[in-house]
């Protein structure tokens, strides 16, 4: 796999290391101020930039029929989804590429549904990220809140967002009862987990010959089915 790294910040560098660990090549890098039209030929692009630049970059890449794995949050992905459908080009956007977070989202929905008849259990989310993260609440916190909201209609799930130091990411979902509390927690110890998940998703995406928009849940389901069928 020859990959284009779009955004050579901390995540871009983590993606580069994850690609090297799996024996993949970096075809080129696009950073702030670079011209995307000057990029080298590649099999897939990994986009981790900023909310202000993500839409333009992703739409351009998809218009050139370059598959895109996108992890930037805080931007409207609908135009990119539309271009991916029109061009029949793979586009996988996720606010979080951690396998653990993907499973946590499903646990959150199951817990919310099971606790729905018991009104004393009130959901809430606390999320922590590094001081440089711009969006608050995070895309992952919104993803978890949406999963709970869908399974447990009622008041929106409150989210508290903290931005401190170098914390790569922590999400805690609480179902607070009168005399007990259920907690589902995910703690990221390194950005490497997000890079590894993104590279694994790209490997699957190219091998599966999928076309158009794809979700991280579809990747997780496909890999799980493949493993259990062996």
VEXLOTOR-641193 format. One line per field, with one value per residue (C-alpha): x negated, y negated, z negated; residue in one letter. Coordinates in nm, 2 decimals. Example, Ala and Ser with C-alpha at 12.3 -4.5 7.8 and 13.67 -1.06 7.14 Angstrom:
<nodes>
xx	(-1.23/-1.37)
yy	(0.45/0.11)
zz	(-0.78/-0.71)
code	(A/S)
</nodes>
This chain:
<nodes>
xx	(0.00/-0.13/0.01/0.04/0.03/0.24/0.15/-0.19/-0.13/-0.13/0.13/-0.04/-0.37/-0.19/-0.03/-0.38/-0.51/-0.21/-0.26/-0.63/-0.55/-0.32/-0.56/-0.37/-0.52/-0.46/-0.41/-0.41/-0.30/-0.08/-0.11/0.04/-0.04/-0.12/0.07/0.27/0.26/-0.12/-0.08/-0.24/-0.03/0.10/0.34/0.50/0.48/0.49/0.64/0.57/0.57/0.80/1.17/1.10/0.91/1.05/1.35/1.16/0.88/1.10/1.33/1.03/0.88/1.21/1.27/0.94/1.07/0.82/0.96/0.96/0.94/1.03/1.01/1.05/1.36/1.56/1.64/1.95/1.87/2.19/2.02/1.74/1.99/2.17/1.85/1.75/2.09/2.06/1.71/1.76/1.45/1.40/1.43/1.41/1.45/1.45/1.40/1.20/1.00/0.96/1.10/1.17/1.38/1.58/1.67/1.74/2.00/2.18/2.17/2.30/2.61/2.67/2.64/2.87/3.14/3.13/3.14/3.41/3.70/3.52/3.55/3.32/3.02/2.91/2.64/2.35/2.02/1.68/1.41/1.05/0.81/0.48/0.48/0.42/0.74/0.97/1.32/1.51/1.69/1.49/1.63/1.60/1.80/2.07/2.06/2.11/2.39/2.56/2.55/2.71/2.97/3.07/3.12/3.27/3.50/3.53/3.32/2.98/2.68/2.48/2.11/1.83/1.51/1.17/0.86/0.54/0.17/0.09/0.38/0.43/0.79/1.02/1.39/1.61/1.98/2.18/2.52/2.57/2.85/2.98/2.74/2.52/2.34/2.24/1.93/1.79/1.44/1.19/0.84/0.60/0.24/0.09/0.19/0.05/0.38/0.56/0.29/0.30/0.68/0.67/0.41/0.60/0.92/0.73/0.59/0.94/1.09/0.86/0.88/1.26/1.30/1.57/1.69/1.84/1.88/1.80/1.82/1.58/1.86/1.87/1.49/1.53/1.82/1.64/1.32/1.51/1.72/1.40/1.23/1.53/1.58/1.23)
yy	(0.00/-0.34/-0.61/-0.98/-1.15/-1.47/-1.67/-1.60/-1.69/-1.45/-1.21/-1.23/-1.12/-0.84/-0.73/-0.73/-0.51/-0.27/-0.24/-0.16/0.10/0.28/0.26/0.00/-0.29/-0.67/-0.81/-1.17/-1.42/-1.72/-1.98/-2.32/-2.55/-2.26/-2.22/-1.89/-1.88/-1.83/-1.51/-1.18/-0.89/-0.67/-0.40/-0.58/-0.91/-0.96/-1.30/-1.43/-1.81/-2.08/-2.15/-2.46/-2.27/-1.92/-1.96/-2.12/-1.86/-1.56/-1.66/-1.73/-1.39/-1.21/-1.40/-1.25/-0.91/-0.87/-0.66/-0.86/-0.77/-1.08/-1.15/-1.52/-1.62/-1.94/-1.97/-1.89/-1.57/-1.56/-1.72/-1.46/-1.18/-1.31/-1.32/-0.97/-0.84/-1.02/-0.91/-0.56/-0.62/-0.47/-0.73/-0.63/-0.90/-0.84/-1.07/-0.79/-0.50/-0.32/0.04/0.00/-0.31/-0.14/0.14/-0.12/-0.28/0.05/0.11/-0.24/-0.17/0.17/0.03/-0.26/-0.03/0.20/-0.08/-0.28/-0.13/-0.25/-0.63/-0.66/-0.59/-0.92/-0.92/-1.17/-1.18/-1.32/-1.35/-1.47/-1.56/-1.75/-2.13/-2.18/-2.00/-2.26/-2.10/-2.06/-1.83/-1.59/-1.40/-1.08/-1.23/-1.33/-0.98/-0.82/-1.06/-0.99/-0.62/-0.66/-0.91/-0.67/-0.39/-0.59/-0.87/-1.17/-1.46/-1.49/-1.33/-1.60/-1.62/-1.78/-1.84/-1.91/-2.02/-1.96/-1.89/-1.61/-1.37/-1.17/-1.09/-0.96/-0.91/-0.80/-0.73/-0.72/-0.59/-0.74/-0.58/-0.66/-0.41/-0.27/-0.39/-0.20/-0.33/-0.25/-0.40/-0.41/-0.55/-0.61/-0.58/-0.67/-0.82/-0.50/-0.32/-0.56/-0.53/-0.15/-0.15/-0.38/-0.18/0.15/-0.01/-0.12/0.23/0.37/0.10/0.16/0.54/0.54/0.34/0.13/-0.18/-0.51/-0.60/-0.33/-0.34/-0.23/0.00/0.18/0.24/0.37/0.60/0.74/0.82/0.98/1.20/1.30/1.40/1.59/1.78/1.93)
zz	(0.00/0.10/-0.12/-0.11/-0.45/-0.45/-0.76/-0.91/-1.27/-1.56/-1.41/-1.07/-1.22/-1.41/-1.08/-0.92/-1.20/-1.18/-0.80/-0.84/-1.10/-0.86/-0.57/-0.37/-0.18/-0.22/0.13/0.01/-0.25/-0.23/-0.51/-0.57/-0.28/-0.03/0.29/0.29/0.67/0.65/0.45/0.57/0.70/0.41/0.32/0.02/-0.16/-0.54/-0.63/-0.98/-0.94/-1.08/-1.06/-0.85/-0.58/-0.59/-0.36/-0.08/-0.10/-0.12/0.15/0.38/0.31/0.37/0.69/0.81/0.71/0.43/0.14/-0.18/-0.55/-0.74/-1.11/-1.14/-1.35/-1.37/-1.00/-0.79/-0.60/-0.38/-0.07/-0.09/-0.13/0.18/0.39/0.27/0.40/0.73/0.79/0.65/0.44/0.09/-0.19/-0.56/-0.81/-1.19/-1.48/-1.65/-1.50/-1.83/-1.82/-2.20/-2.14/-1.86/-2.10/-2.38/-2.15/-2.11/-2.49/-2.55/-2.33/-2.49/-2.84/-2.75/-2.61/-2.91/-3.16/-2.98/-3.19/-3.50/-3.51/-3.81/-3.59/-3.44/-3.17/-3.14/-2.97/-3.09/-2.82/-2.85/-2.57/-2.53/-2.56/-2.18/-2.08/-1.93/-1.93/-2.26/-2.31/-2.10/-1.80/-2.00/-2.29/-2.04/-1.89/-2.24/-2.33/-2.00/-2.06/-2.41/-2.28/-2.00/-2.25/-2.53/-2.41/-2.64/-2.74/-2.56/-2.73/-2.91/-2.82/-3.02/-2.81/-2.97/-2.77/-2.97/-2.91/-2.67/-2.74/-2.42/-2.50/-2.78/-2.77/-3.06/-3.03/-3.35/-3.42/-3.77/-3.98/-4.33/-4.51/-4.23/-3.92/-3.60/-3.43/-3.09/-3.04/-2.76/-2.81/-2.53/-2.64/-2.31/-1.97/-1.82/-1.88/-1.65/-1.38/-1.40/-1.37/-1.07/-0.89/-0.96/-0.82/-0.51/-0.45/-0.48/-0.26/0.03/0.00/-0.02/0.31/0.15/0.33/0.19/-0.18/-0.44/-0.82/-1.08/-1.22/-0.88/-0.91/-1.26/-1.17/-0.86/-1.05/-1.34/-1.10/-0.92/-1.25/-1.38/-1.06/-1.06)
code	(X/X/X/X/X/X/X/X/X/X/X/X/X/X/X/X/X/X/X/X/X/X/X/X/X/X/X/X/X/X/X/X/X/X/X/X/X/X/X/X/X/X/X/X/X/X/X/X/X/X/X/X/X/X/X/X/X/X/X/X/X/X/X/X/X/X/X/X/X/X/X/X/X/X/X/X/X/X/X/X/X/X/X/X/X/X/X/X/X/X/X/X/X/X/X/X/X/X/X/X/X/X/X/X/X/X/X/X/X/X/X/X/X/X/X/X/X/X/X/X/X/X/X/X/X/X/X/X/X/X/X/X/X/X/X/X/X/X/X/X/X/X/X/X/X/X/X/X/X/X/X/X/X/X/X/X/X/X/X/X/X/X/X/X/X/X/X/X/X/X/X/X/X/X/X/X/X/X/X/X/X/X/X/X/X/X/X/X/X/X/X/X/X/X/X/X/X/X/X/X/X/X/X/X/X/X/X/X/X/X/X/X/X/X/X/X/X/X/X/X/X/X/X/X/X/X/X/X/X/X)
</nodes>
